[in-house]
Amino acid sequence: MAKKRKCSLQVPSDDGKRTLYGTAAQLHYIAENGGWDAFMEKTASDAAKLAVKHAFREMDKAKFKVTSNKKRKSS
């Protein structure tokens, strides 16, 4: 019976002959994508874009009531 890996994160190694799992996969992926600073910048940027997209989608759902431009008379 094959040993089942606990971590679902997998990346191919540089030589392509092995598959890296878990923390090794994470470190390899970050290194391949410009290092920690570039990885964090991209992650933060993606999160901000997603949050803004969600906020605008929620705003589009709002039902606004059209009112006339007449001003109220003050008493």
C-alpha positions as CSV (number, residue, x, y, z in Angstrom):
1,M,0.0,0.0,0.0
2,A,1.4,3.4,-1.0
3,K,2.1,5.9,1.7
4,K,-0.4,8.8,1.6
5,R,1.1,12.3,2.1
6,K,-0.6,14.5,4.7
7,C,0.2,17.7,2.8
8,S,-1.6,18.5,-0.4
9,L,1.0,21.1,-1.4
10,Q,3.2,19.7,-4.2
11,V,5.7,21.3,-6.6
12,P,8.2,19.6,-9.0
13,S,11.9,19.9,-8.1
14,D,14.3,21.8,-10.4
15,D,15.4,18.6,-12.2
16,G,11.7,17.5,-12.6
17,K,12.5,14.0,-11.4
18,R,11.1,14.5,-7.9
19,T,8.1,16.1,-6.3
20,L,8.5,18.3,-3.2
21,Y,5.9,18.3,-0.5
22,G,5.0,20.5,2.4
23,T,7.5,23.1,3.7
24,A,10.0,22.1,1.1
25,A,7.4,22.7,-1.6
26,Q,6.5,26.1,-0.1
27,L,10.1,27.3,0.2
28,H,10.9,26.1,-3.4
29,Y,7.8,27.9,-4.8
30,I,8.6,31.1,-3.0
31,A,12.2,31.0,-4.2
32,E,11.1,30.3,-7.8
33,N,8.8,33.3,-7.7
34,G,11.2,36.0,-6.7
35,G,11.7,35.4,-3.0
36,W,9.8,36.2,0.1
37,D,9.3,40.0,-0.5
38,A,8.0,39.5,-4.1
39,F,5.8,36.6,-2.9
40,M,4.3,38.7,0.0
41,E,3.8,41.7,-2.3
42,K,1.9,39.6,-4.8
43,T,-0.1,38.0,-2.1
44,A,-1.1,41.3,-0.5
45,S,-1.9,42.8,-4.0
46,D,-4.1,39.8,-4.9
47,A,-5.9,40.0,-1.5
48,A,-6.5,43.8,-1.9
49,K,-7.9,43.3,-5.5
50,L,-10.2,40.5,-4.3
51,A,-11.5,42.7,-1.4
52,V,-12.2,45.7,-3.6
53,K,-13.9,43.5,-6.2
54,H,-16.1,42.0,-3.5
55,A,-16.9,45.4,-2.1
56,F,-18.0,46.7,-5.5
57,R,-20.0,43.6,-6.1
58,E,-21.8,44.1,-2.8
59,M,-22.4,47.8,-3.7
60,D,-23.9,46.8,-7.0
61,K,-26.4,44.6,-5.2
62,A,-27.7,47.6,-3.2
63,K,-31.1,48.9,-4.3
64,F,-31.2,52.7,-4.4
65,K,-34.4,54.6,-4.4
66,V,-34.7,57.5,-6.9
67,T,-36.2,60.6,-5.4
68,S,-37.3,63.9,-7.0
69,N,-35.0,66.9,-6.9
70,K,-37.6,69.0,-5.2
71,K,-36.4,70.6,-2.0
72,R,-38.5,70.3,1.2
73,K,-40.0,73.5,2.6
74,S,-38.6,74.4,6.0
75,S,-41.2,75.1,8.7
